[in-house]
Every structure is written in C-alpha cells, then in structure tokens.
Amino acid sequence: MGKKAKKEAETRCNEPFEPLPVEGKTPETVVLLLSSQEEDILVKACEAIYTYAEKGDDNKCYLLGLGALEPLCKLISNNNRLVRRNAFMALGIMATNGEVKSALKKKDVIPSIIDKLSLEEDTVVHEFATLCLASLSVDFVCKVQIFDNKGLPPLIQLLSSPDPDVKNNSLEIIFNLVQDQKSRQAVHESGGIPPLLELLKSDFPAIQHLALKTLQNVTTDADTCNTFREEQGFEKLMEILSNTDFSDLHAGTLQVVANCLSDSESLQLIHKDGGLKRLMEFVLTPNTPAIQSNAVKCITRVAHSSENRKLLHEHNVEKVLVELLSVADISVQTATCQAVSIMSFHLASKDSFRDLGGIPAVVQLLNNESLVLKEAAAQALSYLTHSNQLNMFAVYEAGGHEVLVQQLNGSGLRTLANSAATLGNMAAQEVIRCSILSLGAVKALVEPLNSTDTQLLVNTTRCLAVLTCDTEARAELQSAGGLHPLVNLLRSYHKEVLHNACWAISVCASDGPAAVEMCTFGALEMLQEINQSVNRRSRFSKLAMISLLNSNLSAKYSLTSHLASTDLICDGFYDVGKARAGQRILTLEEMSKQPVNEHRPIIVVNTAAEETVETEERQSNASETDTSSKAERRTPRKKKEEDKQKDEPLPEKPWKMMDDVSLQLLIKEAKESIIPLTDEREQCAALARLVSEAMGGAVEMERLHEYPWVLHLSELKFQLQANVVPIGLISKGIYGHRALLFKCLADCIGLSCTLVRGEYNRAWNEVLLFNREERPAQPCRYTVDLMHQPGSLMAPNTLAAVQYQTI
C-alpha cells in the first residue's frame, strides 16, 4: 500500500480583516510600531516620535535609549513619500541633540541623507535632511563624509529653494564645510558664488549674515575671487555698503571686500566704481569698531600696490589713520598699525606720519596689554624707521627705544622680532645706539639667538651687527655668552639668517679675544665649508672669514700661509704649522696642556715682561745648554717660593703664556741698533744679520743637511716639558723660524714686511723697496736672505730667490 497523502495546507482565509484602531499611549509602544510593515502605522508612529522629540532634549535622549534611531535611519529611505517625510522630521529634530548626534555619527547614514537632497524630493524632506546634516557637519569626520559623498552640489542647488529654512540649513552646512581649503575650491567650481551673492538680498538677516560669513571664507581662495569678480560681486557688495538699512551687514561685507582686494584687477574695479571713496567714508565716519577695523583692513589691502599707496597719500589717508590710533578699541588700533606699516613703503607717507604726530601715538600703543596690538605697533615702528633718520629720532624722543628694549624680554615671537628690527634701524645713529646699549639691549638679544624662528633670527642678528660696532658692546656680548649661539647660526640654511650671522661675526671679530673665542667654537671651520659651497657662500661669509683671520693671525698664517705687511704680529701669536682645510686650530692654552709629543714644536711669540717662577726656571735650564752667543744675552731671573706642606693640595694656577726674556732683549737691541739707520735697505740687511746671528749664523746651502736644528728643537721641548717653545729660546733655526723672528722684530720697529710659508718648512720675508737702478725709481718686492748670505736682497723670480723659497 502506498503512503497516505499528506493533507494540503489550508489556504489563507480570504475574508477581510477588520481594521484594528491602534492607540499608543507610551513612547515604548510607538518605537515598537516603527518596525511595523504597514505604511499607515509607520506614518503615524514617525509623526508621534517627531511631536514627542520636539518637546525637549530629555525626550530626545529617552527616545535614543529606546532604540528609535536605528529604525528611523532605515525609514528615511522608505518608498512611501509620507513615511520618508515623517521619518526625516523625526530624525532631523532628534539630531539637534548632542547625544543623538554622537550616536548618529557612528551610523553610515550620511549617504542616505544626501541621496534625498534631489530637487524632486519633498520640501519638508529637504528641510529636515539639511537640519540633520547641519548638526553633523560641525564634526570633521562628518564633513569629510559629506564632501566625499558629493554633498556640496545638491546643497548649493538648495540655496535657491523657496523655503527659507532649507536655505538656512544648507547655508550652515556649506559654511561648516568651507573651513577646509578643498571645499572652498569646490564651492566656486560647483557654481556656488551666484546663489551666495543672491542670498545677500534675503529678507532674513540670519541668512544674510551666514551668506557673508561663507563668502568671507571662500574668497580667501584666489580662483574664487576671480569668479566673484566675474559674477559682479563687487557691485553687489557696493550696493550693500551704500545702503544704510544694511548697516548690520557692513562689517561682514567689508571683510569680503578686504579678502578680494589682494587681486590687482579687483583693485582697479573697486576704484573705478567709487569703492575707494566709499571705503574712506567708512573710515572717516564714526561707526562701530567692527566696521572701522574692517574698513581699515580694506585700505591696507588696497595699499599693497605702490600705485594705490600714492593714490591713498593724495587722499590724505595718513591723517585719517593717525586719528584712528586714538580710537579706544584694540581691533581698530591694531588694524590701523597694520595700515601704517604698509603705507610706510611710500616714502612721503613716512614723513606725513611723523609730521602729523603719528609716531608718539604708535609708541604709546607699545604699552598696551594686548599682545596682538603690541606686535602691530612694533611692526609699524620698524617700517617707519627703516632708512628714515628723522623718524628714528622721533621714536627716540618719544622714548620708544626704552619700551622696545623692555620688549626684548618675555614678549611674543613677532613682537620680539619687530622690536629687534626697529632697534636695529635706530642703532645706526650713534647717539641712539649708545642709549640703547645703556639699557642692556645686547644681553637681552642673546636668548633670541637660540630661537628657531627665522624672522626673529634675521632681525636679531641684524640688530647685533649694528650694535656691536661698539667695543664695549662686543665685550658685553662675549661676557653674556652670545658668541657661541651666534657661531651656531652658521649652520643655518636660511639665506638671510646666514648672511646676517656672518655680518655680526665679522663685526665682533674686530676684537682679538672675541675672534679667538669664536674660532674655538668652530667658526673658521664652518666658514671654510660655507665658502666652498656654491649655494651658501656670499660676500658676507667671505667678509666674516677675512675678519676672523685678521684678528687671529695665528689661524690666518696656519690657513693661508701668508701674513701681509699690515698684519702685525703681537703677543700670543703662535705658529702651529700649515693646517688642512676644515681642521680645527687649537688654542695656545689647549696645546700647552697637551703631553709632549714627537711632532714639530709650536713656536710662540711673547714680548711681555711678566715674571713667573716656573717659566724663569725652565728658561734658565734651557739657556744653560745653549752655548751660542745668544746664551750670553739671556739673563733669566729666578725667584724661590716659600715651602708649603706636602699634604696640602695646591690650587690650580691659571694658565700663563711662557715668558721670553731673550726675545725681549732682541727687540731692545733691534730698536737701538736698527731704528737709527736712515736707509731702509740698510735696516733690512742689519735686521737680517741680527736674526741670523740669533739663530745660529749663516749656513752654507750645501751643508744645510748637517745643521742640527731638529735635535736642538727636540732638546728644547724635552727641557721645557712642553710642545710650545718661545721663539727667543731657539738658537739653531732655519727658514721658518728665522722668517717668523724677522717678521716679529720688523713689526716691533716699524719695518714693513710680509711672512710667506712655502713647502717643507720653507718660509721667507718679502720687503717692498724702491729699485734704485730704474729711473724714475719703482717699488720692487725683494726676498730677504736670512740663511745663507744674511742681509742680501733677492729680486723676484731670480734663480737665487727661487732656490731660497723651494727645495
């Protein structure tokens, strides 16, 4: 038997269901109804949610807790128009609550909302959809989502909606979006400028103000300004400015005008339409501070053109600006100072500001508590005093230099930079410079040298370069520790910072101690590197290098192997040998503290007559081994110290350069025997013989290799237990030693000569003498023989001169 067939399922009853009236008495019930499949129930449930949420934030939060947000986000895409509309109403009103908005950001609802912004959709949907987006658009992530989902074009279309709420909401969203650059560009690319301009005529002040605020943002973009001009934007703005009924819009309108005036075509357009005259009227007529400050900003923008500055000067704008400096509003005073700065590029305006009493007024503003105003006032003074001597003294007479020096301590970066710039301008006048220095400006400028702000560094280094032309100022900078950070600026790759740092270094290098200290910080090595660079070298870096070397002849001789006749050797000069490029040259003190080594000795010059026991004892020991005629001239003085307890540690004595009594005697002998000679040739020859005699006498060229100068110097180093040897102790010297001694003695007696280093310990002196054989007599440079025929003078490029200078 086959299986019994299963009874077919009963078919659904075709009898109609009697409608059941539903009455929801609690929010919980209504939220449940949002999941219904019946459209009529959904329409009523959404409407009930909207009515309940509209009553307050507590109700919105309660609905959020009941889970109303999830079904509403789905219902805004429902096929039924009434369901969509009521769902948007409920969602839009709920989104105005902060907690609901935070929850909504986590849901991917923005694409669905943007999709319903089409013109075919219901106006009510537009109103609440834009209300929802307006709440969300204050968040950066939501702004990005709106932009990425192409929300701007439909929003711009809705700016022409007949419904004011839709316009206002759409405008608010656009305003939030244009805080970002890419949205500003997209607004004008999507045709947003015409409807924004049209909204300026709205009957609703809120829409007008919001449209102006949006235009203020979008007109910061150059392309937008072009579109703005093409859409007769200036004409429409001028209509607003000319209408007293729109006085509440004048401040915002002026801000839009100020943004667009950076464009040269806009400047011509506004001048042609009488806009410039209207701007002057706004400045002249007492108005609200916002209107006055924005009008001044417009004038400032206009004044960026030299042609317009001339035009403004002809309209006596300086008189108006000076009057505005006394307006008791910080925004007006700040804008006015900025206008003064730009107008100061016009030379005649600088004089007008001074003649009208504007400089004391600006100086007075330096005392204001507002950092923004102080910055603007200091900037105005920097421009007013630039290349204008009378204005410098006007600031000085108003006491401006005192306030500016005070502002070098603890002010904002821009105020500090502007103050330094003004002081640098004023310091060009000696009287003012002395007063600035007496107020401690140099010390105050040391800390800014450690800044990373380029403009501050540019102005600070320039100010120091001008101030330190005074000897006391250089000493103050050195004692305040300013040389090290100044040298560190040589590492800067900012062109102007580097130039000014080199300038300041070249000025400070006028003092020998400062030059030596800067060299210890690596200034020479850095300048060598800079001057080898095609991109970084300049006349400033070359000047700094020359100045440092001229004040540090030891380094100059080591690096360049040449001292000119004007380079006068003095105490503390030392010959460390030829330095390699980029090699740091140690100081004499550093080399004196090194243990004795096998390298060539450092030859030092010291003509001072100071007495130190340790030095005299070492010189005496060294002199006892010297059997030459020079030993007879050496008369070391010995002193004995009192015995001290062996267990008591002796304090470390400050380093002192070793005395050189023998050199002192040689100088005395040179002055007594050579200065009386009247013929310069005889003086050169006699000095050469004196030097030769002091260093072992004449040596035949063929027997030079037998001359024991190396052994003699090694013995001196051992006896002195030092690598540094005073030149007066050398009794067996060759070319380099004799040439250095000749240069030293010649400089002491006023005999002009050079010192030139060749290769392999060769060095020689050149003197400039008149050649008697020529008629008329012509000056000729001769090489002085100190080795083989002491006193003979060798003409340049002769065989004798070449043999003397080379191996």
PyMOL commands that set and color helices and strands:
alter all, ss='L'
color gray80, all
select helices_A, chain A and resi 27-33+39-53+57-65+69-75+81-94+98-105+110-115+123-136+140-148+152-158+164-177+181-189+193-201+205-218+222-230+233-242+244-260+264-272+275-284+289-302+306-314+317-324+330-343+347-355+358-365+371-384+389-397+400-406+413-426+430-438+441-444+447-450+454-467+471-479+483-491+495-508+512-520+523-532+539-551+553-560+588-592+613-624+629-633+661-673+680-694+701-706+709-720+727-729+735-749+799-805
alter helices_A, ss='H'
color red, helices_A
select strands_A, chain A and resi 562-563+574-575+602-604+724-726+755-757+763-771+778-784+793-794
alter strands_A, ss='S'
color yellow, strands_A
deselect
rebuild
show_as cartoon
